[in-house]
C-alpha cells in the first residue's frame, strides 16, 4: 500500500514539475500579447500588494521572470519592470496601460549595451 502511494505521489510530482505553464503563468495573471520586433511577445503580469508586480515575458522561445512596480497615471497605470535572468537578451520594460482603450503601450531596452543600445517600441492587447 505504501509503495503504491509513493509511486503515485512521485509520478504526479514528475508531471507537475514538467509542465512549463505551471511554473510560468499564475492563475491571477493578466496576459498581454502583441508584435515585438517582428515576433510575438507575451507578458503575464500579477499585481501584488503595495504596487509590486511580478510576472513573465515570453519571446522567441525565451522565458524570463519579471519584477517591478506599478503606479497610477492620468491614463491608467505605468509599469516599470526588469527581466531577472542573466541572458544578454534581458532588459527593462517601461509600459503604460491605457485603461480607456485597454491597450498597453511600451518600450523595452536591452540591459547589456556592450553591443549597442537596443530599444523596441510596441503595443500589446489583453489576451
C-alpha positions, 0 to 999 in steps of 0.5 A: 500500500505504501509503495503504491502511494509513493509511486503515485505521489512521485509520478504526479510530482514528475508531471507537475514539475514538467509542465512549463505553464505551471511554473510560468503563468499564475492563475491571477495573471493578466496576459498581454500579447502583441508584435515585438520586433517582428515576433510575438511577445507575451507578458503575464503580469500579477499585481501584488500588494503595495504596487509590486508586480511580478510576472513573465515575458515570453519571446522567441522561445525565451522565458524570463521572470519579471519584477517591478512596480506599478503606479497610477497615471492620468491614463491608467497605470505605468509599469516599470519592470526588469527581466531577472535572468542573466541572458544578454537578451534581458532588459527593462520594460517601461509600459503604460496601460491605457485603461480607456482603450485597454491597450498597453503601450511600451518600450523595452531596452536591452540591459547589456549595451556592450553591443549597442543600445537596443530599444523596441517600441510596441503595443500589446492587447489583453489576451 
